[in-house]
Amino acid sequence: MSDVQYDDFLSRIYDEAPYFGRERARELEQYNAFYFAHLHDKSRRILEIGSGTGMLTVPLARAGFLVDSVDISSAMHEVLAEKLSAEDESVARRVRRILADATTHVGEEPYDTIAMPEGVVIALPSRELQIALFESCHRNLRVGGRLYADFAQPRWKVVYEQTLQEHTRFRMHSGDEYLLSVTFRNDRHTQIEEWDVVFAKQGVPPEPIEVKVSFRFLSYSELQFMLERCGFKVIAIDVNHSHGRGFAVIAEKV
Ligand SMILES: C[S@@+](CC[C@H](N)C(=O)[O-])C[C@H]1O[C@@H](n2cnc3c(N)ncnc32)[C@H](O)[C@@H]1O
């Protein structure tokens, strides 16, 4: 197996890899529409948590929003920095990149708005970490400030079968072709789903790269309970976000 660092490799491939960012990247406007429908104030900075490769960050900055983008991964920040450097300078200047753990991060100011796009909640694979994240959102908002988040629901086939293996091929814009094999393992008790992913770059010699990721999915009722327990009033939970693939949540600090 290659010793390529998971973080560095995955951040480079993220936007083009099936199961990771590809679906979002292909339908970006549709996924981001939830945020654009609710965010209007361009005079105050938005705290974005789990900015990843910037699939929401860059469109927000292009639209004139000021964004403080927190992510724990320096490799993800690097991809975002490269995307911003290809933008007009006025766009790039609207984004402050903050390398930090969102569960403990304390921003400079209490924000009016926090945006948590696509998956950072479920990417924290324990109940304790997810609660720590919502507590951190609460700490970083002013009273009356709002949290907007979206994340995927589990695939029921994986939940029912507990273990499932899938294989697919994809080609990057660079021309590199990969055979992607994913073994999904679900634990109904902990709600944790583990993915053992192997990217086999096609060519001679083949160079497989192993990636392991875990998610903890949330049900409607647990999400509502967690948010209320962390000091939020739930304004709306759309369980049909992006054609039923995920939840979109609005919660207000009380
Ligand atoms: C599933 S990706 C989503 C990326 C991005 N939001 C998008 O729209 O594609 C989750 C992101 O959360 C980040 N992340 C995970 N744990 C974190 C933490 N404790 N604090 C801050 N960011 C975190 C990861 O580095 C990754 O960029």
The ligand as a Gaussian input file, in Angstrom:
#p B3LYP/6-31G(d) Opt

LIG

0 1
 C      -17.526000      15.631000       4.659000
 S      -16.351000      16.939000       4.531000
 C      -17.385000      18.247000       3.923000
 C      -16.613000      19.337000       3.246000
 C      -17.401000      20.550000       2.764000
 N      -18.243000      21.112000       3.789000
 C      -18.235000      20.301000       1.522000
 O      -19.215000      20.988000       1.331000
 O      -17.889000      19.470000       0.715000
 C      -16.108000      17.327000       6.217000
 C      -15.094000      18.442000       6.475000
 O      -15.104000      18.677000       7.879000
 C      -13.769000      18.855000       8.319000
 N      -13.716000      18.511000       9.749000
 C      -13.825000      17.289000      10.311000
 N      -13.733000      17.374000      11.642000
 C      -13.560000      18.698000      11.936000
 C      -13.393000      19.430000      13.139000
 N      -13.376000      18.828000      14.333000
 N      -13.236000      20.771000      13.063000
 C      -13.244000      21.403000      11.859000
 N      -13.398000      20.761000      10.689000
 C      -13.555000      19.429000      10.716000
 C      -12.949000      17.923000       7.435000
 O      -11.579000      18.283000       7.421000
 C      -13.656000      18.083000       6.098000
 O      -13.097000      19.149000       5.359000

